[in-house]
Amino acid sequence: MLNTWITISEALINTGKSEITIRRYISKYKNNKNIVRKENGKIRINTEFLYQSYRSIIDISDDTANDSRQKKEAMQIVYNSEALKAQSVNLIAKDQHISQLINRKSYTSLYVCIGFIILILVFGALAWLYRFEILENHKNEIKVLTSISKEIKQVLQETKSDLTETKKDYQNSIKKNEQLHDKYSSKLEAKENKYAANLLSYKKDLKIDQDKIKALQLQIKNLTVVDPQSSKAN
């Protein structure tokens, strides 16, 4: 039996499932090459195994359409059969009525009434068959809509569950990020304080050195002023 392989997009359309559900299915069977494999850089899924877990919407609609078509054909056959029977009864009644009119003219009004009663019965039977066919069609439509409604509810429930899980993961990620932010913020603040203290200390040392340099320059200037006078005295 040949296997049919479809892409993720085709799986979403055929099963009616969410992308998260299909990707979870792929992750579950990614090591089984008979179920999931990669072709030309694209992930493909074996429909034989996929439809065992998630039935194809196309198959469901085809089955429903075939059942509805078969019921309509059966109803049409029954309808045609009843119509032929009604026509046959009508013709027989008319033949009998004509023969009785010929043989017994005194019973004309009675036979006319009987003919009308037969016609009423025939039309009543036809009307009942027509009503029965309409009711069956409505029942079939209700069944199809109910089936689709159940599928939609199931998809919505799965989507809600997936969204809840995603929300939890996102909230956990936010908490971890906040914890890391607090941790590194405190470390950065401590380093900034340390660097500020070191900078202040360097500034104080620099000022002391600058004061020492100024004092030395003043001493050198004083010595320079004193030496010329001593040389002149000599």
C-alpha positions in Angstrom: 0.0 0.0 0.0 1.5 3.4 -1.0 1.8 6.0 1.7 0.6 9.6 1.2 2.8 12.3 2.7 1.4 15.8 3.3 2.9 19.1 4.6 2.0 20.8 7.9 -0.3 23.2 6.1 -2.2 20.4 4.4 -2.5 18.6 7.7 -4.1 21.7 9.3 -6.7 21.9 6.5 -7.4 18.1 6.4 -7.8 17.6 10.1 -9.0 21.0 11.2 -6.6 20.9 14.1 -4.4 23.8 15.4 -0.8 24.3 14.3 0.3 23.7 17.9 -1.5 20.3 18.0 0.1 19.2 14.7 3.5 20.3 15.7 3.1 18.4 19.0 2.2 15.3 17.0 5.3 15.8 14.8 7.5 16.2 18.0 6.1 13.0 19.4 6.9 10.9 16.3 9.9 12.8 14.9 12.2 9.8 15.4 9.8 7.4 13.5 10.7 7.8 9.8 7.5 5.9 8.8 5.4 8.7 10.3 7.4 11.9 10.0 10.2 12.7 7.6 11.9 15.7 5.9 11.8 16.2 2.1 13.5 19.1 0.4 13.7 21.0 3.7 10.0 20.5 4.5 8.5 18.3 7.1 6.0 15.8 5.8 3.5 13.6 7.7 2.2 10.1 6.7 -1.6 10.5 6.5 -2.2 6.8 7.2 -0.9 7.3 10.8 -2.1 10.9 11.1 -5.8 10.1 10.4 -5.7 7.3 13.0 -5.2 10.1 15.6 -7.1 12.9 14.0 -9.8 11.9 11.5 -9.9 13.8 8.2 -12.6 16.4 7.8 -12.8 15.5 4.1 -13.6 11.8 4.9 -16.2 12.9 7.4 -17.9 15.3 4.9 -17.7 12.6 2.2 -19.3 10.0 4.4 -22.1 12.4 5.4 -22.6 13.4 1.8 -22.8 9.8 0.6 -25.3 8.9 3.3 -27.4 11.9 2.5 -27.3 11.1 -1.3 -28.2 7.5 -0.7 -31.2 8.5 1.5 -32.3 11.0 -1.1 -32.2 8.4 -3.8 -34.1 5.9 -1.7 -36.7 8.5 -0.9 -37.0 9.4 -4.6 -37.6 5.7 -5.4 -40.2 5.4 -2.7 -41.8 8.6 -3.9 -41.9 7.5 -7.5 -43.3 4.1 -6.5 -46.0 5.7 -4.5 -46.8 8.1 -7.3 -47.1 5.2 -9.8 -49.3 3.3 -7.3 -51.5 6.4 -6.9 -51.8 6.9 -10.6 -52.6 3.2 -11.1 -55.3 3.5 -8.4 -56.6 6.6 -9.9 -56.8 5.0 -13.4 -58.5 1.9 -12.0 -61.0 4.1 -10.1 -61.7 6.1 -13.2 -62.2 3.0 -15.2 -64.6 1.5 -12.7 -66.4 4.8 -12.4 -66.9 5.0 -16.2 -68.1 1.4 -16.4 -70.5 2.0 -13.5 -71.8 5.2 -15.1 -72.5 3.2 -18.3 -74.2 0.3 -16.5 -75.9 2.2 -13.7 -76.8 5.7 -14.4 -78.7 6.0 -11.2 -75.5 5.7 -9.1 -73.7 8.6 -10.9 -73.6 10.9 -7.9 -72.4 8.1 -5.6 -69.5 7.2 -7.9 -68.6 10.8 -8.3 -68.2 11.1 -4.6 -66.2 7.9 -4.4 -63.9 9.3 -7.1 -63.4 12.5 -5.3 -62.6 10.6 -2.1 -60.0 8.5 -3.9 -58.5 11.6 -5.4 -58.3 13.3 -2.0 -56.7 10.1 -0.5 -54.2 10.1 -3.4 -53.3 13.8 -2.9 -53.1 13.2 0.9 -50.7 10.3 0.4 -48.6 12.4 -2.0 -48.6 15.3 0.5 -47.6 13.0 3.3 -44.7 11.6 1.3 -43.5 15.0 0.4 -43.7 16.1 4.1 -41.8 12.9 5.1 -39.1 13.7 2.6 -38.7 17.2 3.8 -38.5 16.0 7.5 -35.8 13.5 6.5 -33.8 16.2 4.8 -34.0 18.4 7.8 -32.9 15.6 10.1 -29.9 14.9 7.9 -29.0 18.6 7.9 -29.3 18.7 11.6 -27.0 15.6 12.0 -24.4 17.2 9.7 -24.5 20.5 11.6 -24.3 18.7 15.0 -21.3 16.8 13.8 -19.6 19.9 12.6 -20.5 21.7 15.9 -18.9 18.9 17.9 -15.7 19.1 15.8 -15.6 22.9 16.2 -16.0 22.6 20.0 -13.3 20.0 20.2 -10.9 22.3 18.1 -11.8 25.2 20.4 -11.1 23.2 23.5 -7.7 22.0 22.2 -6.9 25.6 21.1 -7.8 26.9 24.6 -5.7 24.3 26.3 -2.7 25.1 24.0 -3.2 28.8 24.7 -3.3 28.2 28.4 0.0 26.2 28.3 1.6 29.0 26.2 0.4 31.6 28.7 1.9 29.6 31.6 5.2 29.3 29.8 5.2 33.0 28.9 4.5 33.9 32.6 7.3 31.6 33.8 9.7 33.2 31.3 8.7 36.7 32.5 9.4 35.7 36.2 12.8 34.2 35.3 13.7 37.4 33.4 12.6 39.6 36.3 14.7 37.5 38.7 17.7 37.8 36.4 17.1 41.5 36.0 17.0 42.0 39.8 20.1 39.8 40.3 22.2 41.6 37.7 20.8 45.0 38.7 22.0 44.6 42.3 25.4 43.4 41.0 25.7 46.4 38.7 24.6 48.8 41.5 27.3 47.3 43.8 30.0 47.7 41.1 28.9 51.2 40.4 29.2 52.1 44.1 32.6 50.4 44.2 33.8 52.3 41.1 32.4 55.6 42.6 34.3 55.0 45.8 37.5 54.2 43.9 37.0 57.3 41.8 36.6 59.5 44.8 39.7 58.0 46.4 41.6 58.6 43.2 40.5 62.2 43.2 41.6 62.7 46.7 45.0 61.2 46.0 45.3 63.3 42.8 44.5 66.4 44.8 47.2 65.5 47.4 49.7 64.9 44.6 48.8 68.2 43.0 49.3 70.0 46.3 52.7 68.3 46.7 53.7 69.4 43.2 52.6 73.0 43.9 54.7 73.0 47.1 57.7 71.6 45.3 57.3 74.2 42.6 57.1 76.9 45.2 60.3 75.7 46.9 62.1 75.5 43.5 61.0 79.1 42.8 62.3 80.3 46.2 65.6 78.6 45.6 65.9 80.1 42.2 65.3 83.6 43.7 67.9 83.1 46.5 70.8 81.7 44.4 71.4 84.9 42.2 71.8 87.1 45.3 74.3 84.7 46.8 76.4 84.7 43.6 76.5 88.5 43.5 77.7 88.7 47.1 80.6 86.4 46.2 
